[in-house]
Amino acid sequence: MDHYDVFHRLGIALAIGLLVGVERGWQERDIRPGGRTAGIRTFGLTGFLGGVVGTLLPLTGPFLPSTIAVILGIAYIAAKWREADEDKDYSVTSLVAALLVFALGALAAVGDVVTAGAGAVVMTVVLASRTSLHGFLQQLTWVELRSALMLLAMTAIVLPLLPDKTLDPWGALNPFSLWLLTITIAALSFAGYVAIRLMGTSRGILLAGAAGGLVSSTALTLSFARYSKEAPQGSRYLAAGAAIAGALSFGRVLVIAGALYPGIVAPLAAGLLPAIIVFVGAAFAWVSLSSASADVPQVELQNPFEIQTVVSFAALLGIISLISKMAIVYIGASALFIVAAISGIVDVDAITLSTARLAGTTINVQTAADVILIAVGVNMVTKVILALGAGRKEYGVALAQATAAAIVLGAIVYLAFRTFMPA
């Protein structure tokens, strides 16, 4: 390495230590000077020491880095022992962080600088998330933990054993692919579920709607509808939350379909982006124009990692995939429109996944976009029916108006897209 490269790598090693040191120093900012094991200076020097040791590795071999790492660990343990004896704080987080800073500093010197920097950022985020992570653990129920562990075990153990080939004559049922897609959707939904669990009922209607849109916009719409009867003065606020959930569900469809077949993003965006704009605009208009507000109700959402939920979705995905393939073979691609209309009443993810997998091969992109948008439109109407049936009139009517505007504008833009950019 030339001098410039060495200076650059040592600078990264120092920056790694300073980054972690800022977080550790802030966490312990109220401790008296000299009363903590390590702060910004110590962590900065630890990262720099790791960089220097890594730079010397080609000259000294592994003995010197190993020796210094052991000495550093002993020094931190001794200092932490004294600190714990004084403060009755027996956490070893700072000790582990210091050793990791040393290792990342060495990696920055002799390995991939980008990986070392990214590792430091990830570590700092984990350290800074102490309160949030502990709060999440306090709210986590045994049922949720058990479900997540069972699902992880099934994925890590069962997934590699599943055959990665189709088992039916129509080429629709690939156990490995179906389970992988199911886990991916469950993980995406779980992100929203965790957000709602962490937010509780104190962060507002719009944020709750956004988080609920990742899990199930239909379930959130129904929950808000029922609550609108208990808080009639906040019906428009609740409709705003449902609209945000709907907008995020459209974005979710774009992401899922685009991940499986990027070529379908443009036609889907032509139909879904106008709907997103209408829903977001309506939500903020209702919030700003309404003189009343409502607390966030207890949102009735199922844990996406419940085994029953995951297996049910996997079965639904398999059934829709099989029906779609059989319909194409025996009837033609037009039969998918009926499948989409029926499945859209219950779920949009399954038909989106199954159709995106067919796009560009069994059916053309335009047909695939038509099918997905039909399912989305039916699902939107289904939510309006639920809102009118289970909620206050003001809540259902507001959501119906936004839905009608979104469908009309989306259809106009989508038809214009098809006219000027034919498949």
Number of C-alpha atoms within 10 A of each C-alpha: 8 6 8 9 11 17 14 14 26 24 17 23 34 26 20 30 30 25 20 27 27 18 17 22 19 13 14 15 13 10 11 8 8 9 14 20 20 21 23 18 14 16 29 25 21 28 33 29 25 29 31 23 25 29 22 17 17 10 9 12 11 13 10 15 22 12 11 15 18 13 12 18 17 13 14 20 17 13 17 21 16 15 17 16 11 10 11 10 11 11 10 14 10 21 20 14 20 24 20 19 33 33 23 30 37 28 23 31 29 19 14 12 19 12 13 22 20 13 16 24 15 12 17 19 13 12 18 16 12 12 10 12 14 11 13 16 12 9 13 14 11 9 12 15 14 14 19 18 13 15 19 15 12 14 15 11 11 13 17 11 11 13 12 14 13 14 12 10 10 15 13 23 20 17 19 18 16 21 23 14 19 23 21 13 22 21 16 15 22 20 15 22 25 18 18 22 16 18 15 16 16 12 13 17 24 23 19 28 31 24 26 32 29 25 31 24 28 25 20 28 32 23 22 31 28 19 23 27 16 15 17 19 17 23 28 29 31 34 32 29 33 34 30 29 31 30 26 24 25 24 17 20 22 22 14 20 26 17 15 18 18 14 15 22 19 16 24 25 21 21 26 29 20 22 26 22 15 21 28 22 15 24 27 17 14 19 20 11 10 14 11 13 17 18 15 22 21 14 21 14 17 14 20 26 25 19 16 12 14 20 15 13 22 21 16 19 24 21 16 22 25 18 18 25 25 19 17 16 13 9 11 13 19 13 18 27 19 15 18 28 21 16 22 26 18 15 20 25 24 26 27 26 25 26 28 26 19 20 21 15 9 14 18 14 23 16 20 27 25 19 26 27 28 22 27 27 23 20 24 22 18 15 25 26 17 18 29 19 14 20 24 22 17 18 28 24 18 22 29 20 13 22 23 17 17 25 20 15 20 25 19 14 19 23 16 14 18 13 10 8 9 10 11
